[in-house]
């Protein structure tokens, strides 16, 4: 499989209202999949949570990773409760009853169970920082994807000498490669590593 890389501009994002705010879809796979039809392999999105208390939509076929870009929320799964701040990531079953308390802007990765494996991490780099994004998910015979979202600062993602630059609020996507991430100024990124099983 050939390595590819591209910038995802905000013009490509798809925004929609939900009962507690606005959701912005940054990327979805496969192309043309529709979130409401639950026919996607993976989805990356950001949402504003404008209600002090809200319940997450049950997604039993998906595993979820959640962080916040701004603000702090308290998540409750039954008796389990935790606080989520920028820089921290929570992994949970999309089918678990989940209540959110607090106003924030979140960042979310959804992976179809049995069809995708992956993880999401927050990464901060100082001025002139460089980081090689290496595969950490064990999934042989898989299509590999790194989606990198810039939360603060700026970034450049490159593969085999070809690079794309992106700024805060923008994203870059590399397929079938272990890309190099650089930044000119101190920056913060959300990195989604996805392996689509073939």
N, C-alpha and C positions, 0 to 999 in steps of 0.2 A: 504494500500500500504506500502510495506516494505521500510525502510530507507536504502539508499546505499550511498557510497562515493568512489571516485577514483581520482587518479592523472591523469592529461592529460599531457603527455610528448610532447616536441617539435617534436619528431619523428612521432607523430600522426597528426601534423598540415599538412595542404595542401596548398602549395604556388602556386600562378599563377601570370602571368603578366597582367597588364591592361595598357591602353594607357598612364597613368600618373605615373606608378610605379609598385609596387608589392603588392599583397594582400595575407595575410596568414590567412587561415581559421583555427580557433582554435577549434570550435565545431559547429555541425549542428544537427538539429533534424527534423524528425526522422532519425535514422541511415540509410545511403544510399541515403538520399536526395541529390539533385544536385542543387547548387545555380543557374546555368544558366537556369535550367528548371523551376525555381520559384515554386518548389513543396515542400518547407520546411516550418516548423512551426516557427522555430527561428534559428538564426545564430549569432555566435560571431566571429569577425575577427579583424585583425589589418592590416593597409595598409600604405605603404610609399607613400607620395605625393611628386613627384619629379618635377612637373611643377608649375610654379608660379601661373598659373590660370588653373582651370579645372572645368568641369561640372559633377555633380553627375548623375549616371544612374538613370532614373525614376523607382521607385518601388511603384506603387500606391496601391498595396495590403499589404504594410508593414508600420509599424510605426518604426521610427529609433531613436536611442540614440547614440550620438557621443561625444567623448572626444579626447584629444591628449595625447600621451605618451611623445613626444618630439616636441618642436616647437609650434608656434602660427599660427593659420589660421583665416582668416576672411570669414565668411559664409554669403551669400546673398540669401534670398528667396524673389524674386520680389523686393519690396522696403525695406523690413526688412533686416538689417545687424547686425552682432554681431561678437565679437572676442572670439575665443575659445583657452584656454590655458590648460596645464596639471592641473588636479584637478577640472576642470569645466566640466559639462555635458549639452549637448543641446539635447532636445527632439523635433522631428519634423515629419511631414507627409512625408513618402518616395516618394509620388507622387508629392510633391511640387518642382517646378523648383529650383535647388540649385546650386550655383556657389561657388567655393572655391578659395581663394587667399592666397598664402603662402606655404612654404615647411615644411612638418611635418611628423611624424609617428602618425597615429590616431588609435583609438580603437572604435569598432562599434558593437552595438547590434541591430538586426532586429527582429521584432515580427509580425507574421501574424495577420492582423486585423480580429477580430471576433473569432479567435482561440486561441490567447494568450494574456495575460496581463502581465505587468511587469514594471521594472524600472532599471536604472543603476545609481550607485553612486560611488564616489571616497572616499576612506577611508585611512587615515594616522594613523598609530599606532607608539608610541614610543617604545624604547627598553623594551622588556618583556610585550608588550601590549596584551590585550585580549579583544575580542568583540564577543557577541552573535549575530548571524545573525537571526533576527526575521522577520516573514512574515509581509509585509506591504500592499500587493496587495490584494484587496477584490475580490476573485474569488472562490466561493464555488464549491465543486465537481471538483477539479482540481488537476492535477499532478504538484507538486512543485519542482522547480529546483533552486539551487544557484550555479552559476559558478563564481569562484573567480580567478582573474588573478593577479599575483604578478608583479607590475611594477618596484618596487625597494625593495631590501632587501630579506626577506625570510618569509615563512608562514607555519603554520600547521593548517589544517582543520580537525576537529574531530566530530564524531557523535556516541553517546552512547559508548564512550570509544575506538572507532576505529578511528585512525587518519592517514592522509597522509601529508607528508612534500613536499614543493615545493619552488623553488627559483625564482629569477627574470627571467621573460620570460616564466615561466611555469604557469599552472593553475590547479585547483582542482574543482571537481563537486560533489555536494551533492543533492540527490533526496529525497523528502518526509521527510525532517528533517529541524530543525533549528540549523545548525551547530555552533560550537565554533571555532573562528579564533584566533590564537595566532601568535606571532612573537618573535624571539630572539633579532633581531636588529631593529632599526628604519626602518619602511617599508611603502610602498604605494601599495594600491590594487584598482582594478576596480572590483566592485561587481555587477553582473547581477542577478536580481531576476526575475524568470519566472514562470508563472502559465499557464499550458496548459489545456484549458477547455476540459472536457470529453464529 
